[in-house]
């Protein structure tokens, strides 16, 4: 009986306690009560519509930089790439995250697939601790998956070998399992700059599979999915090569290096040569142009063999809204023999006939950007290294017995209504036929698409399409890479202005972003390999710009 009484007393006590809790909860918002509910704090960042929310449900913007981690050199554990002080430097620049590049070889050898190295986990753990100490989020990005680096389009194994996909899926599942409770990691970037071999569906299916594998172990972290930078042999899709997948915690990512000939100029591995400056109103961008008309009445070269002569073109006044762009052209219709061209220039005059500027001065000492057209496939072109006005170089057209021209689409210029344009230069003939028509010409092009020059408006137009896609599909958009090469910060080429404009555009369009990259010779904020980042080899002006724009 005594035991029964004790049981009864325990039950009564439990009931009274439960009743008190219910009373408190039901009256927590009443003016007469002092007890308030304790909010349940979310532990992870998450996606809601077009926004990324922090642990308190507040919208944030990711503003960060990439740690390249020497992934291109297959350095499994790049201890000289960064240390904890570099996370402090990232924080001081006003940034809140690091896109952390990974090479699969950090975890796995090809000779021992599915066997993951403790040294790789230890290195990631160390970086997580450093990031936590400095309040920096980490986005783990598989930059070099099994099968090789994707961006160059020479690593087809990922798309054509099932076992390669199996290994990548298993690696992601292992990463997710180990870090499923790690709140310093904001998410996982599945594959950097994928290049499917036949169809965007390949990437959609692989991205879905990788996401599903991760979700078996981890439902907490955001998945970051890039657009395919291209599909071999296929045009870009209406969704800009974004692969839509079935998951409600996804951020879609693109990279931006426009104009490429500017941002990647003067690197030996790009073979681009000089790329100019930013901004530059003389550089024109558009697409889907069509030939419209030309300056047909410029003087022609005489027949037979002649010495160098200077030919001044007739001014052509633009009074047709369909004329959008001009390009230089060298014409040698029915030349029979050979005609040389050298030192051409194009001038612009205002409606009053006053010279405004010399748009083009080309010594014709190389054939870069020049394209030959012949109506009957006769004739050929080339660069002469034995004859010229000043440098013993010139371009020539030889042997054409029909209409032909040699045009430079790499040097287009924007025309203005009511303004006049004139092309002049030097020509020399060799056995030119009696019915030849050799002259300098301006070809005028038209297009139904917008025409831009190299400036902020052009960058805005190129980026806004991704922001609009995000709004249309109600998903966040992340500019995972943007940057300019080291040569853009030399000789007043405007690298700082490009970066500044890009940050402004990203903010206006609500984009998350990370700069490429922190420590390397080509694009780094800190230059050098083999030693830890040193302030003596830093792009100090760029660092100060980040501090100004982001803090």
NORCOR-V396951 format. One record per backbone hydrogen bond with DSSP energy under -0.5 kcal/mol. CO is the residue of the C=O (numbers start at 1). NH is the residue of the N-H. If there is no record, write none. Layout:
BEGIN
<<CO | NH> <CO | NH>>
END
This chain:
BEGIN
<<1 | 5> <2 | 6> <3 | 7> <4 | 8> <5 | 9> <6 | 10> <7 | 11> <8 | 12> <9 | 13> <10 | 14> <11 | 15> <12 | 16> <13 | 17> <14 | 18> <15 | 19> <16 | 20> <17 | 21> <18 | 22> <19 | 23> <20 | 24> <21 | 25> <22 | 26> <23 | 27> <25 | 28> <27 | 30> <30 | 33> <34 | 36> <37 | 39> <39 | 41> <40 | 42> <46 | 53> <48 | 51> <49 | 476> <51 | 48> <52 | 60> <53 | 46> <54 | 57> <55 | 42> <58 | 54> <60 | 52> <61 | 63> <62 | 513> <63 | 96> <63 | 97> <64 | 515> <65 | 99> <66 | 68> <66 | 518> <67 | 101> <68 | 71> <70 | 73> <70 | 75> <71 | 74> <74 | 76> <77 | 79> <78 | 81> <78 | 82> <83 | 86> <83 | 87> <84 | 87> <84 | 88> <85 | 89> <86 | 90> <87 | 91> <88 | 92> <89 | 93> <90 | 95> <91 | 94> <96 | 137> <97 | 65> <98 | 100> <98 | 139> <99 | 67> <99 | 101> <100 | 141> <102 | 143> <102 | 144> <103 | 106> <104 | 107> <104 | 108> <107 | 117> <109 | 112> <110 | 113> <112 | 109> <112 | 115> <114 | 116> <117 | 121> <118 | 122> <119 | 123> <120 | 124> <121 | 125> <122 | 126> <123 | 127> <124 | 128> <125 | 129> <126 | 130> <127 | 131> <128 | 132> <129 | 133> <130 | 134> <131 | 134> <131 | 136> <132 | 135> <137 | 98> <138 | 140> <138 | 186> <138 | 187> <139 | 100> <140 | 189> <141 | 102> <141 | 143> <142 | 192> <144 | 104> <145 | 148> <150 | 153> <155 | 158> <156 | 159> <156 | 160> <157 | 161> <160 | 162> <161 | 164> <161 | 165> <162 | 166> <163 | 167> <164 | 168> <165 | 169> <166 | 170> <167 | 171> <168 | 172> <169 | 173> <170 | 174> <171 | 175> <172 | 176> <173 | 177> <174 | 178> <175 | 179> <176 | 180> <177 | 180> <179 | 182> <181 | 183> <182 | 185> <184 | 138> <184 | 186> <186 | 222> <187 | 140> <188 | 190> <188 | 224> <189 | 142> <194 | 229> <194 | 230> <196 | 232> <199 | 202> <199 | 203> <200 | 204> <201 | 205> <202 | 206> <203 | 207> <204 | 208> <205 | 209> <206 | 210> <207 | 211> <208 | 212> <209 | 213> <210 | 214> <211 | 215> <212 | 216> <213 | 217> <214 | 217> <214 | 218> <222 | 188> <223 | 225> <223 | 251> <224 | 190> <225 | 253> <231 | 234> <234 | 231> <237 | 240> <239 | 242> <241 | 228> <242 | 244> <245 | 247> <249 | 223> <250 | 476> <251 | 225> <252 | 478> <253 | 227> <254 | 480> <254 | 481> <256 | 483> <259 | 262> <259 | 263> <260 | 264> <262 | 265> <263 | 485> <264 | 267> <267 | 270> <267 | 271> <267 | 272> <273 | 266> <280 | 283> <280 | 454> <282 | 284> <283 | 454> <285 | 452> <290 | 446> <293 | 444> <294 | 296> <295 | 298> <304 | 306> <304 | 432> <309 | 427> <310 | 312> <311 | 313> <311 | 425> <315 | 317> <316 | 421> <317 | 319> <318 | 418> <320 | 323> <322 | 324> <324 | 415> <325 | 445> <326 | 413> <327 | 443> <328 | 408> <329 | 331> <329 | 441> <330 | 406> <331 | 439> <332 | 335> <333 | 437> <335 | 337> <335 | 433> <337 | 399> <338 | 430> <339 | 397> <340 | 428> <341 | 395> <342 | 426> <344 | 362> <345 | 424> <346 | 359> <346 | 360> <347 | 422> <348 | 356> <348 | 357> <349 | 420> <350 | 353> <354 | 350> <357 | 348> <357 | 359> <360 | 346> <361 | 363> <362 | 344> <363 | 343> <367 | 370> <369 | 409> <369 | 410> <371 | 407> <373 | 405> <374 | 377> <380 | 398> <382 | 384> <382 | 396> <384 | 394> <394 | 384> <395 | 341> <396 | 382> <397 | 339> <398 | 380> <399 | 379> <400 | 336> <402 | 334> <403 | 375> <404 | 332> <405 | 373> <405 | 407> <406 | 330> <407 | 371> <407 | 409> <408 | 411> <409 | 412> <413 | 326> <416 | 419> <419 | 318> <420 | 349> <421 | 316> <422 | 347> <423 | 313> <424 | 345> <425 | 311> <426 | 342> <427 | 309> <428 | 340> <429 | 306> <430 | 338> <432 | 304> <433 | 436> <437 | 333> <437 | 439> <438 | 301> <439 | 331> <441 | 329> <441 | 443> <442 | 295> <443 | 327> <444 | 292> <444 | 293> <445 | 324> <445 | 325> <446 | 290> <452 | 285> <453 | 455> <454 | 279> <454 | 280> <455 | 459> <456 | 460> <457 | 461> <458 | 462> <459 | 463> <460 | 464> <461 | 465> <463 | 466> <463 | 467> <464 | 468> <465 | 469> <466 | 470> <467 | 471> <468 | 472> <469 | 473> <470 | 474> <470 | 475> <471 | 474> <476 | 252> <477 | 512> <478 | 254> <478 | 480> <479 | 514> <481 | 256> <482 | 516> <485 | 488> <486 | 489> <487 | 490> <488 | 495> <490 | 493> <493 | 278> <494 | 498> <495 | 499> <496 | 500> <497 | 501> <498 | 502> <499 | 503> <500 | 504> <501 | 505> <502 | 506> <503 | 507> <504 | 508> <505 | 509> <506 | 511> <507 | 510> <512 | 479> <513 | 64> <514 | 482> <515 | 66> <515 | 517> <517 | 525> <518 | 525> <518 | 526> <520 | 524> <522 | 486> <525 | 539> <526 | 520> <534 | 537> <535 | 538> <537 | 527> <538 | 540> <539 | 543> <540 | 544> <541 | 545> <542 | 546> <543 | 547> <544 | 548> <545 | 549> <546 | 550> <547 | 551>>
END
